[in-house]
Structure formats: C-alpha cells, structure tokens
Amino acid sequence: MSNPPLMPKATAVWLVENTSLTFEQIAEFCKLHPLEVRGIADGEVAAGIKGLDPITSGQLTREELERAAKNPGHHLKLAERKVKVPEMKKAKGPRYTPVSKRQDRPNAILWLLRNHPELKDAQIIRLIGTTKSTIAQIRDRTHWNAQTLTPIDPVSLGLSTQIDLDFEVGRAAKDRPAAVAEIGSTLLSAEETTAPAPALSQTFADMGKPKREEEAAIDVDSVFSKLKQLKRPAEDEDED
C-alpha cells in the first residue's frame, strides 16, 4: 500500500478545484473516502483549507496527472521523493482536536448518539477526542449548552475522517448479532405467538367440568341409607 501525499486533504482540495479527475481517483491518491472527496467538491468538507499543488510540491508529475485525466481507470502514483521523510507513527489515545474546532465537538457527539447508538463511548472518544463525562452529559441532556446543540456530522466538521467513522461503525456492528441472538433465544416461537387463544365460552365450560364430575360421583344408595339412619331414631321415640 502506497503512502499518502503530504497534507492529503489540502492536496485533494487542489485536485478537485483544478483537475477533472474522478472522486475515486482523488480519494485513492489522497487516501480519503470517496464521500469525503465529494463533500470537498460540495463545499461541506475542508472548508477554509487552501489547496496544495502536488506538482509544485514535487509529489506528482504533470505527465502522471495528464495520464490519469485521460483515463478514469488510471491509478495515480506518487513521484519519487528526493528527500526521505520519516514515517509518522500514529499515537495511541484520544484524537487530538484543534482548539478552533473544540466547540463543535458537542454537536458531533449528539450526531453520533442519534445516528449510531451502537457506538461505545470509547469509540466516540477515539473519533473526535472528547471525554466520557461530556458524552454522558449530552446523552442525559445535562450539558450546559444542551438546549442549543445541533447534531452535525463529525466528518463535515473536520473532526473525523469518513474512513475512521466507517471503521468504528463496522466494528460496533460486529458485536450486535450476538446480542440479538441472545435476546431472540428468550422469545416465543412463531407457532406459539400465532396460536389462537381458547374461546371464553370454552374456558367457562372447562371450569364447570370438575363440579359436574364431582356430582356424578355421588352414590344414590348411600344417600338413601343415610336418610334411613336419621329416620330410625325418630320411630323408636314414638314407640316409647
């Protein structure tokens, strides 16, 4: 996998404004998402960023650019650098957010909570460099500016790239099927939920059955025998 050009977003801005390259060609060359490049063309992403000419900066030759403009399927290649630049290692931990954009983070958090509730707090922290307490305040509507917050896509705010957002959403989606399966195991089957309920008249009929069976079980001879025993003492008293 080739390295991205220096200042990839500024390079993408210049390519969008000064060439007829496709969004896919620019995205591949600058290591951005095609939707992010489309946002640059629409003015929704990279607002205020000055374009960087990759030809004058020695990152792209004019011949290579013309070759790609004539063939939409051509993949742009970086020109060989005369001076080797040490590879920047990605630091672990929350993403650093410039001071000028930190006031936009609550709006981005609100957008993520509404549009991607499956994201964990740690993922939101990685995406826009916020804190867990701030996420909790916005989720509970206890943030000091909760009444005026507006959900805004963090990609359009420049707080995150579309690639990073898609990666975190995809990672969160992997954990969802297991949870759904666990919940589904406790639900009733389709046969049980669609089976017709017993009629009310049948229920009352069933309630009356034990009583009728008990009455049928009474022995008639035993009743008459009991009556005779009660009548016999009375006859003995008359004879006396």
Secondary structure, DSSP 8 states (H G I E B T S, - for coil): -----SSHHHHHHHHHHH----HHHHHHHHT--HHHHHHHHHTSSSTT-----TTTTTSS-HHHHHHHHH-TT--------SS---------SS----GGGGGGHHHHHHHHHHH-TTS-HHHHHHHH---HHHHHHHHTT-STTGGG-----HHHHTSS-HHHHHHHHHHHHHTHHHHHHHHHTTS--HHHHHS----HHHHHHHHHHHHHHHHHTS-HHHHHHHHHHHHHHHHHHHH-
